[in-house]
């Protein structure tokens, strides 16, 4: 079953400036990563958007990768 997704009801909980990119943590559990590049103003050209399930799996994967690297 496909889930309806609406950005209109979400808000930015946290904004993290990473230098060349900005990470936005949204109230619905999703994240957006945007390039800090004024030459490419469109999300499709300069960023990614992950829904809450993709965000969850990204962080689980990163945690596992850091655990594995720490064991080496």
C-alpha positions, 0 to 999 in steps of 0.5 A: 500500500502506497503512503501519502506524503505531504510536506505541507504538514511538516516543519524543520526540527533541526538544521545542521550546516555541514559546510557545502551542504545543509541537513534538515531534520523534519518533524515527520522523521524525514531528512533533506540534504541540500547543497549550499549552492545558489547556482542550482536552486531546485531540490532535484538538482542539488539535494536529496530527500528521504522519507522517515523509513529511508531515514531510519534505514540510513542511520541503521546502516551508518551505525552498523558501518561505524561499528564495523570500522571501529572493530577493525 
